[in-house]
Structure formats: C-alpha cells, structure tokens
Amino acid sequence: MPVSPSSPDATALYASLRAEIGSIPCINSHSHLLPEAERLATVVDALSLFGHAYPAADLRAAGMTQQLLDEICDVDQPLEARWQRFAPYWSRIRLTGYSRCLRIGFADLLGFDDLRADTVGPLSAALAAHAQPGFYARVLRQRANIRCSVVNMEDLVDVDRALFLPLPRLNRFSMLRTAAQVQAIEADYAASITCLADHVALIDRVCQDWRQAGVAGIKLSQSYHRRMDFSARDAVAAAAVFSDLLRGDYSGLESPAGRLLEDYLVFECCRAAADADLTIQFHQGMRAGNYGGLEGASPAPLTPLLQNFRQARFDLSHAGFPYLREGAVLGKTFPNVYLNMSWIHIISPFGARLDLREWLEMVPTNKIIAFGDDLAHVEAVYGHAQMARDNFAHVLAQMIQERRLSESEAVDVARAAFHDNPAHIYSLDRA
C-alpha cells in the first residue's frame, strides 16, 4: 500500500529526495539579475528589496499606495520609521511566494529566521556586509548550485560567462512604433534600412551574429500588449505598412496596420532564429505589476506560429500561467514546444506543484524546464531556487509513494528538468 504523506517514512523519503535534487547543478532559465558591479554600487537594505516589481505588486494589491511604497524603499530615510509604516502591509503579504523567496534568502544566507521589528536593522547590516566582490559566485554557485543563469536583455551586452548566458530580445525589431525607432536600430547596428527587406535582412544578420556570440536564444515579449494570435501575413502588404512608417504616415503598433506588420515581423524573427539554430523564448503568461490584462497570457493562440516553424525550439517561459493546462497540451502535442516553470514557483508555490504533477503524467519529461528565477536580487534568486527544488521533491516523493516511479527514476526526472533539458534547449550540451 502507498505510504501516508504524513508518516515518518514519507518524511524520510522527501528528505532523501530533496537532498538528491539539491545536489543537481541547475540551469536557471530566466533571470534579470543586476550585474554584480551594479549591485555593489547600490545601497540595499531589507526594505528596499521590496521595491522589486513582484513584492511591490503584492504590497500595492494589499492596499499600499505607490507614494508610500516609494517612501518605504527610500534608503535615505530612517529605517525604523520606514518599518513602522511597512509592518501592517508585511503582515498581509508575508505568506505569498514573492515574500517567501526573500524570507528563505534572509534565513539561509544571512541567518535571520524572519523579517520583524527586531531583525530589520541587523538584517539590513548583514545585507550590506555580505555584498562583497565575488558574492554572486558564492551565492549562485556554492549555495544555490546554479551552473549558469540565462539573463534577459534588450540587446546583447557582455556578461560574466562563468555565471551567466545572455538571451537578448528581438522586441525592438518586431514591435515598431515610430520611424525614430528604426533610425535608432540603424545607428546601433551600423545598418541602412530603406525598406522592409533591409529590416528583415538585419534581423537575419543579428541572429547569426548572436549565434556566433554563443547566446542562449532570443526573446519576444509581445504578450505584454496583445493576444498571441500571430498569423502569416502578405509580404507586399507588410512592406507597404513599413514604408508608411518610414515616412511618418503610420497609425501605430496597436492599429490594424501595426498588427499586420507586427505579425509579419514576428514570423520573420522566428524564421531567422530557427535558421540560426537559436531557441525562441516567449514571455507566455501573466504580466508583472498591477492592473495588467490577461489577453496575452494564453498560449493557445500561438498554434499557427508553432505549426509553421516545426524545426524551431519554442520555450514558453512561465508556460502560460494561469493557463498552464493549455500550455501542457501544446507541450504534449508539439515536438517543438517546451514548458518553462520560470516564475511559477513564486507566483503560486502550491499551484506549481499541482501543475507539475499533471505535467509529469501528461508531457514527455524532456519538455519540462524546472526553474527560472525572473528576479533582480541574488538573495531572492537563492530562495526561489530552494522553492523550486522543494516543489519537485514533494511531487516526486508523492509519485514514489503511489508507485508511479522509483526513487532513482525520480532523481533522473529532476536531473532532466533542472539541468539536462535546459542544457539541450540552450545548446549548452554542444558548447
């Protein structure tokens, strides 16, 4: 008979499995970590970390005004007074995943079991003390066992390749708003763009150059402003819209003409990336911040694009949260679609477990990417990584208890999700 989840044997199984999963080097599939030099040059305390978009959104959702948030995160103001104003809201958000990853970082890295009136000062001092040259390597490699982190960026910039792998965006090439934007692209890439064909040729060149530079892939973030219902468009019609844009006679990205041009350019970006053997990562799911719409969250409208580029690798970052079952159907039925659990473990820790359990009995295990921090501060990244490993240990331990798989098979599944799958998707296994 299966072991009760509350039994001593179940607890020992979870602990054993969690230790095994903790020993697996992780490839962090989605990060916005500040460069270490920038972090070292920034004054940070325990409350300023809540200025990041995710805990800030929780505070705003809990009723905090933007003005009060700005004041609480202002490190030039007295910490004790800021704490007094922060504390009522902290009691409202301390259980959320966004807060939990910070609390884990505070506990494991700095030795403070919680954020309270008596710890906020010493914790802030400890944050300053541990932020010394080389602390990223210490936290990411030695403590979090993260082999490398895939860093999102607008254009390709240098990163510490011992810790990071760049993933630049093609947003500026595919979301055109003004002629000035095209002129800026010309200046930045030493190109002459007189027509749509020139623009597409530059996209090809950029993808080939980025491939030579060893990037993880390319990123597109259209879901922050629209549904993901891209369709194949006529090249002549798209060229006419592009010519209008260059002349200043353009009705804008959100107009029917702008939508036509964007559809065409997204298809061209995917073609160019596939030709360069670059993985295509889409932001696919809820939007950061407050008052965001859900019209871009579902991955289902991507179907025509996925059908058109069967040779490509599509990384659905955030896997379409909260439409994770729709994402799972795509992962199950499209060989070119991968489900990325970045961000999900802190959006809904328990929900991530439920969906992972369904995925493991629905989707081939080579299609799942376990972790992407999607954060800016290394302390939160560490905490998020622990939460992801915890979730996998809980789900896999339950499946072992139900005799769905053996403990060794469970470790193999975790190794694939945390390391081997992203290594393949981002071409690290060919480096």
C-alpha positions in Angstrom: 0.0 0.0 0.0 1.2 3.6 -0.6 2.8 5.3 2.4 0.8 8.0 4.1 2.2 11.5 3.2 2.4 12.3 7.0 4.2 9.1 8.0 7.8 9.1 9.2 8.7 7.0 6.1 7.2 9.7 3.8 9.2 12.4 5.7 12.4 10.5 5.3 11.7 9.8 1.6 11.1 13.5 1.0 14.3 14.5 2.9 16.4 12.0 0.9 14.9 13.0 -2.4 15.3 16.7 -1.6 19.0 16.2 -0.8 19.5 14.4 -4.1 17.7 17.2 -6.0 19.8 19.8 -4.2 23.0 18.1 -5.5 21.9 18.5 -9.2 23.5 21.5 -10.9 20.7 23.8 -12.0 20.5 25.8 -15.2 18.5 28.9 -14.4 16.4 29.5 -17.5 15.2 33.1 -16.9 16.9 35.8 -14.9 17.0 39.6 -14.6 19.8 39.7 -12.1 21.6 43.0 -11.8 25.3 42.9 -12.8 27.3 42.3 -9.6 29.1 45.7 -10.1 25.8 47.5 -10.2 24.5 45.7 -7.1 27.8 46.6 -5.2 27.3 50.2 -6.2 23.7 50.3 -4.9 22.7 50.8 -1.3 20.4 48.0 -0.4 18.6 47.2 2.9 15.9 44.8 4.0 13.0 47.1 2.9 14.4 48.4 -0.4 14.3 44.8 -1.8 10.5 45.1 -1.7 10.8 47.8 -4.4 11.3 45.0 -7.0 8.3 44.6 -9.2 7.0 41.3 -7.6 6.8 42.1 -3.9 5.9 45.7 -4.8 2.9 44.4 -6.7 1.8 42.4 -3.7 2.1 45.4 -1.5 0.1 47.5 -4.0 -2.5 44.7 -4.2 -2.7 44.7 -0.4 -3.6 48.4 -0.4 -0.3 50.3 -0.2 -0.1 53.5 -2.3 2.7 54.0 -4.8 3.8 57.0 -2.8 4.1 55.0 0.4 5.9 52.2 -1.5 8.4 54.7 -2.8 9.0 56.2 0.7 9.4 52.7 2.3 12.0 51.8 -0.3 14.0 55.0 0.1 17.2 54.0 1.8 18.0 57.7 2.5 15.1 57.8 5.0 15.4 56.4 8.6 14.9 52.6 8.6 12.9 52.4 11.8 10.3 54.9 10.6 10.0 53.1 7.3 9.5 49.8 9.1 6.6 51.2 11.2 4.8 52.1 8.0 5.7 48.9 6.3 4.8 46.4 9.1 1.0 46.4 8.6 1.3 45.5 5.0 4.0 43.0 5.7 1.6 41.0 7.8 -0.7 40.9 4.7 1.9 39.7 2.2 4.4 37.6 4.2 2.8 34.3 3.1 3.0 34.9 -0.6 5.6 33.2 -2.8 7.2 36.6 -3.6 7.8 37.2 0.1 8.7 33.6 0.8 11.7 33.5 -1.5 13.1 36.6 0.2 12.5 35.1 3.7 14.4 31.9 2.6 17.3 34.0 1.4 17.3 36.0 4.6 17.3 32.8 6.7 19.8 30.6 4.8 22.2 33.2 3.6 22.1 35.8 6.4 20.9 33.8 9.4 17.7 35.7 10.1 14.6 33.5 10.5 12.1 36.3 9.7 11.7 40.0 9.0 10.5 41.7 12.2 11.0 44.9 14.0 13.9 43.5 15.9 15.6 42.0 12.8 15.1 44.6 10.2 18.1 46.6 11.3 20.6 43.8 11.8 19.3 42.1 8.6 20.0 45.3 6.7 23.5 45.5 8.1 24.1 41.8 7.1 22.9 42.5 3.6 25.5 45.2 3.3 28.2 43.1 4.8 27.7 40.1 2.5 27.6 42.2 -0.7 31.4 42.0 -1.4 33.1 41.3 -4.7 32.6 37.7 -5.7 29.4 37.2 -3.7 27.4 36.3 -6.8 29.6 33.3 -7.4 29.4 32.4 -3.7 25.6 32.5 -3.6 24.8 31.2 -7.1 27.4 28.5 -7.5 28.3 27.4 -4.0 25.0 27.9 -2.1 22.3 27.6 -4.8 24.2 25.1 -7.0 23.3 27.1 -10.2 25.6 26.2 -13.0 24.6 29.3 -15.1 21.8 31.8 -15.4 20.1 32.8 -18.7 19.9 36.6 -18.5 17.3 38.5 -20.4 18.5 41.7 -22.0 17.3 44.2 -24.6 20.4 44.0 -26.8 23.4 41.7 -26.5 25.8 43.0 -23.8 28.8 41.5 -22.1 28.1 39.2 -19.1 30.3 37.1 -16.8 30.2 33.9 -18.8 31.4 32.0 -15.8 27.9 32.6 -14.3 25.6 33.9 -17.0 24.4 33.2 -20.5 22.8 36.1 -22.5 19.4 35.9 -24.0 18.8 39.1 -26.0 15.4 40.3 -27.2 14.2 40.9 -30.7 11.4 43.2 -29.3 12.8 46.4 -30.9 12.9 44.7 -34.3 9.3 43.3 -34.1 7.3 45.9 -32.2 7.8 49.0 -34.3 6.1 52.3 -33.2 7.9 55.1 -34.9 10.4 55.9 -37.6 12.8 57.1 -34.9 12.9 53.6 -33.6 14.1 52.3 -36.9 16.7 55.1 -37.0 18.0 54.1 -33.6 18.3 50.5 -34.9 20.3 51.8 -37.9 22.7 53.7 -35.6 23.1 50.8 -33.1 23.8 48.2 -35.8 25.6 50.3 -38.4 22.9 49.5 -40.9 20.9 51.2 -43.6 17.2 50.4 -43.6 15.3 51.8 -46.5 12.6 49.2 -46.8 11.2 46.1 -45.1 13.6 43.8 -46.9 16.5 45.7 -45.4 15.0 45.4 -41.9 14.4 41.7 -42.3 18.0 41.2 -43.6 19.3 42.9 -40.5 17.2 40.6 -38.3 18.9 37.7 -40.1 22.3 39.2 -39.6 21.7 39.9 -35.9 20.5 36.3 -35.2 23.6 34.9 -37.0 25.9 37.2 -35.0 24.2 36.3 -31.8 24.6 32.7 -32.6 28.3 33.2 -33.1 28.4 35.0 -29.8 27.0 32.0 -28.0 23.7 33.3 -26.8 21.1 31.0 -25.2 18.4 32.1 -27.8 16.2 35.1 -28.5 13.3 36.5 -26.6 10.0 38.0 -27.7 7.6 39.7 -25.3 4.5 40.6 -27.4 2.2 39.2 -24.7 2.6 42.4 -22.7 0.5 44.3 -25.2 -1.6 41.8 -27.2 -3.0 38.3 -27.7 -0.5 35.9 -29.1 -2.6 35.3 -32.2 0.0 35.8 -34.9 -0.9 34.9 -38.4 1.1 34.7 -41.6 0.8 38.0 -43.5 1.4 39.0 -47.1 4.9 40.4 -47.6 3.7 43.1 -50.1 1.1 44.4 -47.6 3.7 44.4 -44.8 6.2 46.2 -46.9 3.6 48.9 -47.7 3.0 49.5 -44.0 6.7 49.6 -43.3 7.2 52.3 -46.0 4.4 54.3 -44.4 6.2 54.0 -41.0 9.4 55.3 -42.5 7.6 58.3 -44.0 5.8 59.1 -40.7 2.4 58.1 -42.1 1.8 55.2 -39.6 -1.2 54.6 -37.4 0.8 52.9 -34.7 1.5 49.5 -33.3 -1.9 48.9 -31.9 -3.7 49.7 -35.2 -4.8 47.1 -37.8 -1.8 48.2 -40.0 0.5 47.9 -37.0 -0.8 44.5 -36.1 -0.3 43.3 -39.7 3.3 44.5 -39.7 4.0 43.0 -36.2 2.6 39.6 -37.3 4.8 39.6 -40.3 7.9 40.6 -38.3 7.3 38.0 -35.5 7.1 35.3 -38.2 10.4 36.7 -39.7 12.1 36.8 -36.3 11.1 33.2 -35.6 12.4 32.1 -39.1 15.7 34.0 -38.6 16.1 32.5 -35.1 15.3 29.0 -36.4 17.8 29.4 -39.3 20.5 30.4 -36.8 19.5 27.4 -34.5 18.5 29.8 -31.7 15.8 28.8 -29.2 12.8 31.2 -29.3 11.7 32.2 -25.8 8.2 33.8 -25.5 7.0 35.6 -22.4 3.9 33.5 -22.1 1.6 34.1 -19.1 0.5 36.8 -16.7 2.1 40.2 -16.8 4.2 41.7 -14.0 2.9 44.6 -11.9 -0.7 45.7 -11.2 -3.8 46.2 -13.3 -2.3 44.1 -16.2 -4.6 42.4 -18.6 -4.8 38.6 -19.3 -5.3 38.8 -23.1 -1.7 37.8 -23.8 -1.5 35.1 -21.2 -2.9 32.1 -23.0 -0.5 30.2 -25.2 -3.3 28.6 -27.3 -3.4 31.3 -30.0 0.3 30.6 -30.8 -0.7 27.4 -32.6 -0.4 28.7 -36.2 3.1 30.0 -35.5 4.1 26.8 -33.8 2.8 24.8 -36.7 4.6 27.0 -39.2 8.1 26.6 -37.6 8.3 22.9 -36.8 12.1 23.0 -36.9 12.3 25.6 -34.2 12.6 25.3 -30.4 9.9 27.3 -28.6 10.5 27.9 -24.9 7.2 29.0 -23.3 8.6 31.0 -20.4 6.1 30.8 -17.5 4.2 28.2 -19.6 1.1 30.4 -20.0 0.3 30.9 -16.3 -2.5 30.8 -15.3 -3.4 28.8 -18.5 -0.9 26.0 -17.6 -3.1 23.2 -18.9 -3.3 24.9 -22.3 0.5 25.1 -22.3 0.6 21.5 -21.3 -1.5 20.5 -24.3 1.0 22.3 -26.6 3.9 20.6 -24.8 2.3 17.2 -25.2 1.3 17.6 -28.9 4.0 19.8 -30.4 7.6 18.4 -30.5 8.9 21.9 -30.8 7.3 23.3 -27.6 9.0 23.3 -24.1 7.3 24.2 -20.8 9.3 26.6 -18.7 8.4 26.8 -15.0 10.2 30.2 -14.6 8.5 32.5 -12.1 5.7 30.0 -11.4 7.1 28.6 -8.2 6.8 32.1 -6.6 3.6 33.1 -8.3 1.8 30.1 -6.8 4.0 27.6 -4.9 1.2 25.2 -4.3 -0.2 25.7 -7.8 3.2 24.9 -9.3 3.1 21.5 -7.5 -0.3 20.7 -8.8 0.6 21.5 -12.4 3.9 19.8 -12.2 2.2 16.6 -11.1 -0.2 16.8 -14.0 2.6 17.5 -16.5 4.7 14.6 -15.3 1.9 12.2 -16.3 0.9 14.1 -19.4 4.0 15.6 -21.1 7.3 13.9 -22.1 9.8 14.7 -19.3 12.3 16.1 -21.8 9.9 19.0 -22.4 10.0 20.5 -18.8 12.4 23.2 -17.6 12.3 23.3 -13.8 13.5 26.7 -12.8 14.0 30.3 -13.9 14.3 33.0 -11.2 12.9 36.0 -13.1 14.3 38.3 -10.3 16.8 41.0 -9.8 18.4 40.3 -6.4 20.6 37.3 -5.7 19.1 36.7 -2.2 15.7 36.2 -3.8 17.1 34.1 -6.6 18.6 31.8 -4.0 15.3 31.5 -2.2 13.4 30.9 -5.4 15.7 28.1 -6.3 15.1 26.4 -3.0 11.4 26.6 -3.5 11.6 25.0 -6.9 13.7 22.1 -5.6 11.2 21.7 -2.7 8.3 21.5 -5.1 10.0 18.9 -7.3 10.8 16.9 -4.1 7.2 17.0 -2.9 5.7 16.0 -6.2 8.2 13.2 -7.0 8.0 11.8 -3.4 4.3 11.6 -3.8 4.6 9.7 -7.1 7.1 7.3 -5.5 4.7 6.7 -2.6 2.0 5.9 -5.2 4.4 3.6 -7.0 4.4 5.6 -10.2 8.2 5.6 -10.3 11.2 4.5 -8.3 13.5 6.9 -6.3 16.2 6.6 -8.9 13.7 7.3 -11.7 12.6 10.4 -9.7 16.1 11.7 -9.5 16.5 11.2 -13.3 13.4 13.2 -13.9 14.7 16.0 -11.6 18.1 16.0 -13.3 16.5 16.3 -16.7 14.3 19.2 -15.6 16.9 21.2 -13.7 19.9 20.5 -15.9 19.7 18.3 -19.0 16.6 19.7 -20.7 17.7 23.4 -20.5 21.3 22.4 -21.4 19.9 21.0 -24.6 17.4 23.7 -25.3 20.0 26.5 -24.9 22.7 24.4 -26.7 24.9 24.1 -23.6 25.3 20.4 -24.3 27.0 21.4 -27.6 29.3 24.0 -26.2 
